[in-house]
C-alpha cells in the first residue's frame, strides 16, 4: 500500500516546468487607438435616448394645467411664507431699533 505522505512529498517536491516566454508584442500606438464601431453605436444610442426623453418631457409639461386647484400642502406653504415675511419684518424693525431684544418679551404666537 502506498503511503499518502510520501506521495504528497513526491508531488510537492517535483519541479513544475515554467511556461515559455511570450514573444515581445509591439507597443500600442496611441494615435491609432479609437473607440471603434461599438463606441459610435453607444454614443448614437445615448443621443437618440436623450432626444426622445426630452420630447416626452416637453409633452408632459405642456399637458400640466397652470390653473390647478389648491392642494392640501398649498395652505401650509402659504402659511409658512406668511410667517417668514412676519419674521423678516420683525428682524428689520429690531435692526432699526438698535437690535436690542428684551428677555421679557413674549414670543410671537401663531
PAMAR-341279 format. One line per 10 residues: their letters; for each residue x, y, z of N, C-alpha, C, O. Coordinates in nm, 2 decimals. Example, Ala and Ser with C-alpha at 12.3 -4.5 7.8 and 13.67 -1.06 7.14 Angstrom:
PAMAR-341279
AS) 1.32/-0.57/0.78/1.23/-0.45/0.78/1.32/-0.33/0.78/1.42/-0.33/0.85 ~ 1.28/-0.22/0.71/1.37/-0.11/0.71/1.29/0.00/0.79/1.34/0.11/0.80
END
This chain:
PAMAR-341279
XXXXXXXXXX) 0.08/-0.12/0.00/0.00/0.00/0.00/0.09/0.12/0.00/0.20/0.12/0.06 ~ 0.05/0.23/-0.07/0.13/0.35/-0.09/0.10/0.44/0.03/-0.01/0.47/0.07 ~ 0.21/0.50/0.08/0.20/0.59/0.19/0.16/0.73/0.14/0.22/0.77/0.04 ~ 0.05/0.79/0.19/0.00/0.91/0.14/0.10/1.03/0.16/0.11/1.11/0.07 ~ 0.16/1.03/0.27/0.26/1.14/0.30/0.38/1.13/0.20/0.42/1.24/0.16 ~ 0.42/1.02/0.17/0.53/1.01/0.07/0.49/1.05/-0.07/0.57/1.11/-0.14 ~ 0.37/1.01/-0.10/0.31/1.05/-0.23/0.30/1.21/-0.24/0.33/1.26/-0.34 ~ 0.25/1.27/-0.13/0.24/1.42/-0.13/0.38/1.48/-0.14/0.39/1.58/-0.21 ~ 0.47/1.42/-0.07/0.61/1.48/-0.07/0.67/1.47/-0.21/0.73/1.57/-0.26 ~ 0.64/1.36/-0.28/0.69/1.35/-0.42/0.63/1.45/-0.51/0.69/1.51/-0.59
XXXXXXXXXX) 0.50/1.47/-0.49/0.42/1.56/-0.58/0.47/1.71/-0.55/0.48/1.79/-0.65 ~ 0.49/1.74/-0.43/0.52/1.88/-0.39/0.67/1.91/-0.43/0.70/2.02/-0.46 ~ 0.76/1.81/-0.42/0.90/1.84/-0.45/0.93/1.83/-0.60/1.03/1.88/-0.64 ~ 0.84/1.78/-0.67/0.86/1.77/-0.82/0.86/1.90/-0.88/0.77/1.98/-0.85 ~ 0.95/1.93/-0.96/0.96/2.06/-1.03/0.86/2.07/-1.14/0.84/1.98/-1.22 ~ 0.79/2.19/-1.14/0.69/2.22/-1.25/0.76/2.29/-1.36/0.84/2.38/-1.33 ~ 0.74/2.26/-1.48/0.81/2.33/-1.59/0.75/2.47/-1.60/0.63/2.50/-1.59 ~ 0.84/2.57/-1.63/0.80/2.71/-1.64/0.75/2.73/-1.79/0.80/2.66/-1.88 ~ 0.65/2.81/-1.80/0.60/2.83/-1.94/0.70/2.91/-2.02/0.77/2.99/-1.97 ~ 0.70/2.88/-2.15/0.79/2.95/-2.23/0.75/3.10/-2.24/0.63/3.13/-2.24
XXXXXXXXXX) 0.85/3.19/-2.25/0.81/3.33/-2.26/0.74/3.37/-2.39/0.77/3.31/-2.49 ~ 0.65/3.46/-2.38/0.58/3.50/-2.49/0.66/3.60/-2.58/0.75/3.67/-2.52 ~ 0.64/3.60/-2.71/0.72/3.69/-2.79/0.68/3.84/-2.76/0.57/3.86/-2.72 ~ 0.78/3.93/-2.78/0.75/4.07/-2.75/0.65/4.12/-2.85/0.66/4.10/-2.97 ~ 0.55/4.19/-2.79/0.45/4.25/-2.87/0.49/4.39/-2.90/0.55/4.46/-2.82 ~ 0.46/4.44/-3.02/0.49/4.58/-3.05/0.41/4.67/-2.96/0.29/4.64/-2.93 ~ 0.46/4.79/-2.92/0.39/4.88/-2.83/0.27/4.93/-2.91/0.27/4.95/-3.03 ~ 0.16/4.97/-2.83/0.04/5.02/-2.89/0.06/5.17/-2.92/0.11/5.24/-2.84 ~ 0.03/5.21/-3.05/0.04/5.34/-3.09/-0.08/5.42/-3.04/-0.19/5.39/-3.09 ~ -0.07/5.52/-2.95/-0.18/5.59/-2.90/-0.26/5.67/-3.01/-0.38/5.70/-2.99
XXXXXXXXXX) -0.20/5.70/-3.12/-0.27/5.78/-3.22/-0.36/5.69/-3.30/-0.44/5.74/-3.38 ~ -0.34/5.56/-3.29/-0.43/5.47/-3.37/-0.54/5.41/-3.29/-0.62/5.33/-3.34 ~ -0.54/5.44/-3.16/-0.65/5.38/-3.07/-0.77/5.46/-3.09/-0.77/5.58/-3.06 ~ -0.88/5.40/-3.12/-1.01/5.47/-3.14/-1.12/5.39/-3.07/-1.10/5.28/-3.04 ~ -1.24/5.46/-3.04/-1.35/5.39/-2.98/-1.41/5.28/-3.07/-1.46/5.18/-3.01 ~ -1.40/5.29/-3.20/-1.45/5.19/-3.28/-1.60/5.20/-3.31/-1.66/5.29/-3.27 ~ -1.65/5.09/-3.37/-1.79/5.09/-3.40/-1.87/5.08/-3.28/-1.98/5.14/-3.27 ~ -1.83/5.00/-3.18/-1.91/4.99/-3.06/-1.93/5.13/-2.99/-2.03/5.16/-2.93 ~ -1.82/5.20/-2.98/-1.83/5.34/-2.92/-1.92/5.43/-3.00/-2.00/5.50/-2.94 ~ -1.92/5.42/-3.13/-2.01/5.50/-3.21/-2.16/5.46/-3.19/-2.24/5.55/-3.17
XXXXXXXXXX) -2.18/5.33/-3.19/-2.32/5.28/-3.17/-2.37/5.33/-3.03/-2.48/5.37/-3.02 ~ -2.29/5.31/-2.93/-2.33/5.35/-2.80/-2.36/5.50/-2.79/-2.46/5.54/-2.73 ~ -2.27/5.58/-2.85/-2.30/5.73/-2.85/-2.42/5.77/-2.92/-2.50/5.85/-2.87 ~ -2.45/5.71/-3.04/-2.57/5.74/-3.11/-2.69/5.69/-3.03/-2.79/5.76/-3.03 ~ -2.69/5.58/-2.97/-2.80/5.53/-2.89/-2.83/5.63/-2.77/-2.94/5.66/-2.75 ~ -2.72/5.68/-2.71/-2.75/5.77/-2.60/-2.81/5.90/-2.65/-2.89/5.96/-2.58 ~ -2.76/5.95/-2.76/-2.82/6.07/-2.82/-2.96/6.06/-2.85/-3.05/6.14/-2.82 ~ -3.00/5.95/-2.92/-3.14/5.92/-2.95/-3.22/5.91/-2.83/-3.33/5.96/-2.82 ~ -3.17/5.84/-2.72/-3.25/5.82/-2.60/-3.27/5.96/-2.53/-3.38/5.98/-2.48 ~ -3.17/6.05/-2.53/-3.19/6.18/-2.47/-3.29/6.26/-2.55/-3.37/6.33/-2.49
XXXXXXXXXX) -3.29/6.26/-2.68/-3.38/6.33/-2.76/-3.52/6.29/-2.73/-3.61/6.37/-2.72 ~ -3.54/6.16/-2.73/-3.68/6.10/-2.70/-3.73/6.14/-2.56/-3.84/6.17/-2.55 ~ -3.64/6.13/-2.47/-3.68/6.17/-2.33/-3.71/6.32/-2.32/-3.81/6.35/-2.25 ~ -3.64/6.40/-2.39/-3.67/6.54/-2.39/-3.80/6.57/-2.45/-3.88/6.65/-2.40 ~ -3.83/6.51/-2.57/-3.96/6.53/-2.63/-4.07/6.48/-2.55/-4.18/6.55/-2.54 ~ -4.06/6.37/-2.48/-4.16/6.32/-2.39/-4.19/6.42/-2.27/-4.30/6.44/-2.24 ~ -4.08/6.47/-2.22/-4.09/6.56/-2.10/-4.16/6.69/-2.15/-4.25/6.74/-2.07 ~ -4.13/6.74/-2.27/-4.20/6.86/-2.32/-4.35/6.84/-2.33/-4.43/6.92/-2.30 ~ -4.39/6.72/-2.38/-4.53/6.69/-2.40/-4.60/6.68/-2.26/-4.71/6.74/-2.24 ~ -4.53/6.62/-2.16/-4.59/6.61/-2.03/-4.61/6.74/-1.96/-4.71/6.77/-1.90
XXXXXXXXXX) -4.51/6.83/-1.98/-4.51/6.96/-1.92/-4.62/7.05/-1.99/-4.69/7.13/-1.92 ~ -4.64/7.03/-2.12/-4.74/7.11/-2.19/-4.88/7.06/-2.14/-4.97/7.15/-2.15 ~ -4.90/6.94/-2.10/-5.03/6.90/-2.05/-5.07/6.94/-1.91/-5.18/6.93/-1.87 ~ -4.97/7.00/-1.84/-5.00/7.04/-1.70/-5.08/7.17/-1.70/-5.05/7.26/-1.77 ~ -5.19/7.17/-1.63/-5.28/7.29/-1.63/-5.22/7.39/-1.53/-5.20/7.35/-1.41 ~ -5.20/7.51/-1.57/-5.14/7.61/-1.48/-5.24/7.66/-1.38/-5.20/7.72/-1.27 ~ -5.37/7.64/-1.40/-5.47/7.68/-1.30/-5.52/7.57/-1.22/-5.65/7.55/-1.21 ~ -5.44/7.49/-1.16/-5.48/7.37/-1.08/-5.54/7.42/-0.95/-5.50/7.53/-0.90 ~ -5.63/7.35/-0.90/-5.69/7.39/-0.77/-5.58/7.37/-0.66/-5.49/7.29/-0.68 ~ -5.60/7.43/-0.55/-5.51/7.42/-0.44/-5.51/7.28/-0.38/-5.62/7.22/-0.36
XXXXXXXXXX) -5.39/7.23/-0.35/-5.38/7.10/-0.29/-5.37/7.11/-0.14/-5.37/7.23/-0.08 ~ -5.36/7.00/-0.06/-5.35/7.01/0.08/-5.22/7.08/0.13/-5.22/7.13/0.24 ~ -5.11/7.07/0.06/-4.99/7.13/0.10/-4.98/7.28/0.07/-4.89/7.34/0.13 ~ -5.06/7.33/-0.02/-5.05/7.47/-0.06/-5.08/7.56/0.06/-5.02/7.67/0.07 ~ -5.18/7.53/0.14/-5.22/7.61/0.25/-5.10/7.62/0.35/-5.07/7.73/0.41 ~ -5.03/7.51/0.38/-4.92/7.51/0.47/-4.80/7.60/0.41/-4.74/7.67/0.49 ~ -4.78/7.58/0.28/-4.67/7.66/0.22/-4.70/7.81/0.23/-4.62/7.89/0.25 ~ -4.83/7.85/0.21/-4.87/7.99/0.22/-4.86/8.04/0.36/-4.81/8.15/0.38 ~ -4.89/7.96/0.46/-4.88/8.00/0.60/-4.73/8.02/0.63/-4.69/8.11/0.70 ~ -4.65/7.92/0.59/-4.50/7.93/0.61/-4.45/8.06/0.55/-4.36/8.13/0.61
XXXXXXXXXX) -4.49/8.09/0.43/-4.44/8.21/0.36/-4.49/8.34/0.44/-4.41/8.43/0.45 ~ -4.61/8.33/0.50/-4.66/8.45/0.57/-4.58/8.46/0.70/-4.54/8.58/0.74 ~ -4.55/8.35/0.77/-4.47/8.36/0.90/-4.33/8.41/0.87/-4.27/8.48/0.94 ~ -4.27/8.37/0.75/-4.14/8.41/0.71/-4.14/8.56/0.69/-4.04/8.63/0.73 ~ -4.24/8.61/0.62/-4.25/8.75/0.60/-4.26/8.83/0.73/-4.19/8.94/0.75 ~ -4.34/8.78/0.82/-4.35/8.85/0.95/-4.22/8.85/1.03/-4.18/8.95/1.09 ~ -4.15/8.74/1.02/-4.02/8.73/1.09/-3.92/8.83/1.03/-3.84/8.89/1.10 ~ -3.92/8.84/0.90/-3.83/8.93/0.83/-3.86/9.07/0.87/-3.77/9.16/0.89 ~ -3.99/9.11/0.88/-4.03/9.24/0.91/-3.99/9.27/1.06/-3.94/9.38/1.09 ~ -4.01/9.18/1.15/-3.97/9.20/1.29/-3.82/9.21/1.30/-3.77/9.30/1.37
XXXXXXXXXX) -3.74/9.14/1.22/-3.60/9.15/1.22/-3.55/9.28/1.17/-3.46/9.34/1.22 ~ -3.62/9.33/1.07/-3.59/9.47/1.01/-3.62/9.57/1.11/-3.54/9.67/1.13 ~ -3.73/9.56/1.18/-3.76/9.66/1.29/-3.67/9.65/1.40/-3.63/9.76/1.45 ~ -3.62/9.54/1.44/-3.53/9.53/1.55/-3.39/9.58/1.51/-3.32/9.64/1.59 ~ -3.35/9.56/1.39/-3.23/9.62/1.34/-3.23/9.77/1.34/-3.14/9.84/1.37 ~ -3.35/9.82/1.30/-3.37/9.97/1.30/-3.37/10.03/1.44/-3.34/10.14/1.46 ~ -3.42/9.95/1.54/-3.43/9.99/1.68/-3.30/9.96/1.76/-3.30/9.98/1.88 ~ -3.19/9.93/1.69/-3.07/9.90/1.76/-3.04/9.75/1.78/-2.94/9.72/1.83 ~ -3.14/9.67/1.75/-3.12/9.53/1.75/-3.13/9.47/1.89/-3.09/9.35/1.91 ~ -3.17/9.55/1.99/-3.18/9.50/2.13/-3.30/9.42/2.15/-3.41/9.47/2.11
XXXXXXXXXX) -3.29/9.30/2.20/-3.41/9.22/2.23/-3.42/9.21/2.38/-3.32/9.16/2.44 ~ -3.53/9.24/2.43/-3.55/9.23/2.57/-3.58/9.08/2.61/-3.66/9.02/2.54 ~ -3.53/9.03/2.72/-3.55/8.89/2.76/-3.70/8.87/2.81/-3.74/8.76/2.81 ~ -3.77/8.98/2.85/-3.90/8.96/2.90/-4.01/8.96/2.79/-4.13/8.94/2.81 ~ -3.97/8.99/2.66/-4.06/8.99/2.55/-4.12/8.86/2.53/-4.06/8.75/2.54 ~ -4.25/8.86/2.50/-4.32/8.73/2.47/-4.30/8.69/2.33/-4.29/8.77/2.24 ~ -4.28/8.56/2.31/-4.26/8.51/2.17/-4.39/8.53/2.09/-4.50/8.52/2.15 ~ -4.38/8.55/1.97/-4.50/8.57/1.89/-4.58/8.44/1.88/-4.52/8.33/1.88 ~ -4.71/8.45/1.87/-4.79/8.33/1.87/-4.84/8.31/1.72/-4.85/8.41/1.65 ~ -4.87/8.19/1.69/-4.92/8.17/1.56/-5.07/8.18/1.55/-5.13/8.17/1.45
END
